[in-house]
Amino acid sequence: MSIEPRLEALSEFLKTQRAKLHPHTVGLPAGARRRTPGLKVDY
């Protein structure tokens, strides 16, 4: 398996796992904004 399909598979897996999480289940307060500006990296 080449790198590209592996990265896509990992990306999809992580997205589905993150979608299952909710702030209150991991001890975070519920809020409208969950992303901190400036931390996202685009390659």
Biopython code that builds the backbone (N, CA, C, O; Angstrom):
import numpy as np
from Bio.PDB.StructureBuilder import StructureBuilder

atoms = [
    (1, "MET", "N", (0.848, -1.169, 0.000)),
    (1, "MET", "CA", (0.000, 0.000, 0.000)),
    (1, "MET", "C", (0.900, 1.241, 0.000)),
    (1, "MET", "O", (1.811, 1.350, 0.821)),
    (2, "SER", "N", (0.644, 2.162, -0.912)),
    (2, "SER", "CA", (1.458, 3.371, -0.969)),
    (2, "SER", "C", (1.034, 4.346, 0.125)),
    (2, "SER", "O", (0.028, 4.130, 0.802)),
    (3, "ILE", "N", (1.787, 5.398, 0.291)),
    (3, "ILE", "CA", (1.548, 6.374, 1.352)),
    (3, "ILE", "C", (0.192, 7.067, 1.197)),
    (3, "ILE", "O", (-0.542, 7.199, 2.177)),
    (4, "GLU", "N", (-0.146, 7.505, 0.001)),
    (4, "GLU", "CA", (-1.383, 8.275, -0.208)),
    (4, "GLU", "C", (-2.640, 7.534, 0.267)),
    (4, "GLU", "O", (-3.400, 8.099, 1.054)),
    (5, "PRO", "N", (-2.889, 6.314, -0.170)),
    (5, "PRO", "CA", (-4.084, 5.605, 0.323)),
    (5, "PRO", "C", (-4.036, 5.356, 1.841)),
    (5, "PRO", "O", (-5.071, 5.380, 2.507)),
    (6, "ARG", "N", (-2.842, 5.120, 2.379)),
    (6, "ARG", "CA", (-2.721, 4.902, 3.822)),
    (6, "ARG", "C", (-3.083, 6.168, 4.590)),
    (6, "ARG", "O", (-3.769, 6.105, 5.610)),
    (7, "LEU", "N", (-2.622, 7.319, 4.099)),
    (7, "LEU", "CA", (-2.949, 8.578, 4.753)),
    (7, "LEU", "C", (-4.443, 8.880, 4.658)),
    (7, "LEU", "O", (-5.045, 9.369, 5.614)),
    (8, "GLU", "N", (-5.029, 8.590, 3.517)),
    (8, "GLU", "CA", (-6.465, 8.797, 3.357)),
    (8, "GLU", "C", (-7.255, 7.877, 4.290)),
    (8, "GLU", "O", (-8.247, 8.304, 4.882)),
    (9, "ALA", "N", (-6.828, 6.626, 4.425)),
    (9, "ALA", "CA", (-7.500, 5.688, 5.312)),
    (9, "ALA", "C", (-7.362, 6.139, 6.767)),
    (9, "ALA", "O", (-8.327, 6.072, 7.529)),
    (10, "LEU", "N", (-6.179, 6.594, 7.153)),
    (10, "LEU", "CA", (-5.964, 7.094, 8.503)),
    (10, "LEU", "C", (-6.817, 8.334, 8.754)),
    (10, "LEU", "O", (-7.427, 8.472, 9.815)),
    (11, "SER", "N", (-6.855, 9.222, 7.786)),
    (11, "SER", "CA", (-7.654, 10.434, 7.903)),
    (11, "SER", "C", (-9.119, 10.101, 8.114)),
    (11, "SER", "O", (-9.765, 10.670, 8.994)),
    (12, "GLU", "N", (-9.639, 9.206, 7.334)),
    (12, "GLU", "CA", (-11.046, 8.810, 7.445)),
    (12, "GLU", "C", (-11.330, 8.167, 8.801)),
    (12, "GLU", "O", (-12.350, 8.450, 9.429)),
    (13, "PHE", "N", (-10.425, 7.305, 9.245)),
    (13, "PHE", "CA", (-10.589, 6.662, 10.544)),
    (13, "PHE", "C", (-10.619, 7.701, 11.661)),
    (13, "PHE", "O", (-11.493, 7.657, 12.526)),
    (14, "LEU", "N", (-9.674, 8.628, 11.648)),
    (14, "LEU", "CA", (-9.622, 9.645, 12.697)),
    (14, "LEU", "C", (-10.863, 10.539, 12.680)),
    (14, "LEU", "O", (-11.387, 10.902, 13.733)),
    (15, "LYS", "N", (-11.325, 10.888, 11.491)),
    (15, "LYS", "CA", (-12.531, 11.715, 11.391)),
    (15, "LYS", "C", (-13.743, 10.999, 11.980)),
    (15, "LYS", "O", (-14.540, 11.612, 12.691)),
    (16, "THR", "N", (-13.887, 9.712, 11.689)),
    (16, "THR", "CA", (-15.040, 8.984, 12.221)),
    (16, "THR", "C", (-14.938, 8.832, 13.729)),
    (16, "THR", "O", (-15.950, 8.902, 14.427)),
    (17, "GLN", "N", (-13.731, 8.623, 14.243)),
    (17, "GLN", "CA", (-13.568, 8.499, 15.691)),
    (17, "GLN", "C", (-13.841, 9.826, 16.388)),
    (17, "GLN", "O", (-14.493, 9.860, 17.431)),
    (18, "ARG", "N", (-13.348, 10.909, 15.820)),
    (18, "ARG", "CA", (-13.584, 12.235, 16.412)),
    (18, "ARG", "C", (-15.061, 12.612, 16.366)),
    (18, "ARG", "O", (-15.565, 13.265, 17.279)),
    (19, "ALA", "N", (-15.747, 12.206, 15.314)),
    (19, "ALA", "CA", (-17.170, 12.524, 15.182)),
    (19, "ALA", "C", (-17.993, 11.840, 16.276)),
    (19, "ALA", "O", (-19.078, 12.308, 16.619)),
    (20, "LYS", "N", (-17.491, 10.757, 16.814)),
    (20, "LYS", "CA", (-18.194, 10.038, 17.869)),
    (20, "LYS", "C", (-18.042, 10.713, 19.231)),
    (20, "LYS", "O", (-18.819, 10.448, 20.148)),
    (21, "LEU", "N", (-17.047, 11.580, 19.363)),
    (21, "LEU", "CA", (-16.788, 12.246, 20.636)),
    (21, "LEU", "C", (-17.616, 13.511, 20.783)),
    (21, "LEU", "O", (-17.902, 14.212, 19.812)),
    (22, "HIS", "N", (-17.987, 13.776, 22.011)),
    (22, "HIS", "CA", (-18.698, 15.001, 22.339)),
    (22, "HIS", "C", (-17.946, 15.663, 23.489)),
    (22, "HIS", "O", (-17.390, 14.970, 24.341)),
    (23, "PRO", "N", (-17.921, 16.975, 23.525)),
    (23, "PRO", "CA", (-17.145, 17.660, 24.565)),
    (23, "PRO", "C", (-17.459, 17.173, 25.981)),
    (23, "PRO", "O", (-16.545, 16.965, 26.779)),
    (24, "HIS", "N", (-18.739, 16.991, 26.296)),
    (24, "HIS", "CA", (-19.099, 16.595, 27.655)),
    (24, "HIS", "C", (-18.622, 15.195, 28.015)),
    (24, "HIS", "O", (-18.427, 14.905, 29.196)),
    (25, "THR", "N", (-18.429, 14.316, 27.032)),
    (25, "THR", "CA", (-17.986, 12.951, 27.336)),
    (25, "THR", "C", (-16.504, 12.883, 27.664)),
    (25, "THR", "O", (-16.043, 11.895, 28.236)),
    (26, "VAL", "N", (-15.756, 13.915, 27.310)),
    (26, "VAL", "CA", (-14.315, 13.937, 27.604)),
    (26, "VAL", "C", (-13.958, 15.031, 28.608)),
    (26, "VAL", "O", (-12.792, 15.401, 28.749)),
    (27, "GLY", "N", (-14.981, 15.547, 29.307)),
    (27, "GLY", "CA", (-14.734, 16.503, 30.371)),
    (27, "GLY", "C", (-14.591, 17.952, 29.942)),
    (27, "GLY", "O", (-14.102, 18.776, 30.714)),
    (28, "LEU", "N", (-15.004, 18.278, 28.735)),
    (28, "LEU", "CA", (-14.929, 19.658, 28.261)),
    (28, "LEU", "C", (-16.301, 20.307, 28.318)),
    (28, "LEU", "O", (-17.319, 19.636, 28.152)),
    (29, "PRO", "N", (-16.328, 21.613, 28.552)),
    (29, "PRO", "CA", (-17.632, 22.284, 28.551)),
    (29, "PRO", "C", (-18.203, 22.357, 27.141)),
    (29, "PRO", "O", (-17.466, 22.512, 26.167)),
    (30, "ALA", "N", (-19.501, 22.247, 27.045)),
    (30, "ALA", "CA", (-20.159, 22.359, 25.745)),
    (30, "ALA", "C", (-20.106, 23.813, 25.304)),
    (30, "ALA", "O", (-20.298, 24.715, 26.120)),
    (31, "GLY", "N", (-19.852, 24.047, 24.039)),
    (31, "GLY", "CA", (-19.788, 25.403, 23.521)),
    (31, "GLY", "C", (-20.005, 25.405, 22.027)),
    (31, "GLY", "O", (-20.006, 24.357, 21.382)),
    (32, "ALA", "N", (-20.187, 26.574, 21.490)),
    (32, "ALA", "CA", (-20.443, 26.700, 20.061)),
    (32, "ALA", "C", (-19.186, 26.467, 19.231)),
    (32, "ALA", "O", (-19.257, 25.879, 18.152)),
    (33, "ARG", "N", (-18.039, 26.924, 19.723)),
    (33, "ARG", "CA", (-16.795, 26.827, 18.952)),
    (33, "ARG", "C", (-15.869, 25.814, 19.596)),
    (33, "ARG", "O", (-15.543, 25.922, 20.778)),
    (34, "ARG", "N", (-15.442, 24.819, 18.811)),
    (34, "ARG", "CA", (-14.578, 23.771, 19.338)),
    (34, "ARG", "C", (-13.169, 23.851, 18.774)),
    (34, "ARG", "O", (-12.292, 23.116, 19.229)),
    (35, "ARG", "N", (-12.925, 24.710, 17.809)),
    (35, "ARG", "CA", (-11.609, 24.791, 17.190)),
    (35, "ARG", "C", (-10.936, 26.095, 17.595)),
    (35, "ARG", "O", (-11.565, 27.153, 17.627)),
    (36, "THR", "N", (-9.655, 26.003, 17.901)),
    (36, "THR", "CA", (-8.891, 27.192, 18.247)),
    (36, "THR", "C", (-8.267, 27.762, 16.987)),
    (36, "THR", "O", (-7.578, 27.040, 16.267)),
    (37, "PRO", "N", (-8.490, 29.040, 16.700)),
    (37, "PRO", "CA", (-7.910, 29.642, 15.494)),
    (37, "PRO", "C", (-6.382, 29.523, 15.495)),
    (37, "PRO", "O", (-5.729, 29.724, 16.519)),
    (38, "GLY", "N", (-5.840, 29.198, 14.347)),
    (38, "GLY", "CA", (-4.393, 29.152, 14.197)),
    (38, "GLY", "C", (-3.770, 27.787, 14.422)),
    (38, "GLY", "O", (-2.580, 27.618, 14.154)),
    (39, "LEU", "N", (-4.514, 26.815, 14.899)),
    (39, "LEU", "CA", (-3.928, 25.506, 15.155)),
    (39, "LEU", "C", (-4.076, 24.540, 13.977)),
    (39, "LEU", "O", (-3.399, 23.512, 13.937)),
    (40, "LYS", "N", (-4.934, 24.850, 13.039)),
    (40, "LYS", "CA", (-5.122, 23.970, 11.891)),
    (40, "LYS", "C", (-3.984, 24.188, 10.893)),
    (40, "LYS", "O", (-3.648, 25.326, 10.563)),
    (41, "VAL", "N", (-3.400, 23.103, 10.421)),
    (41, "VAL", "CA", (-2.313, 23.173, 9.452)),
    (41, "VAL", "C", (-2.802, 22.607, 8.132)),
    (41, "VAL", "O", (-3.307, 21.485, 8.083)),
    (42, "ASP", "N", (-2.655, 23.367, 7.075)),
    (42, "ASP", "CA", (-3.000, 22.901, 5.731)),
    (42, "ASP", "C", (-1.716, 22.550, 4.993)),
    (42, "ASP", "O", (-0.778, 23.346, 4.945)),
    (43, "TYR", "N", (-1.683, 21.357, 4.420)),
    (43, "TYR", "CA", (-0.491, 20.931, 3.688)),
    (43, "TYR", "C", (-0.737, 21.038, 2.210)),
    (43, "TYR", "O", (0.147, 20.725, 1.413)),
]
sb = StructureBuilder()
sb.init_structure("model")
sb.init_model(0)
sb.init_chain("A")
sb.init_seg("    ")
for serial, (resi, resn, name, xyz) in enumerate(atoms, 1):
    if name == "N":
        sb.init_residue(resn, " ", resi, " ")
    sb.init_atom(name, np.array(xyz, "f"), 0.0, 1.0, " ", f" {name:<3s}", serial, name[0])
structure = sb.get_structure()
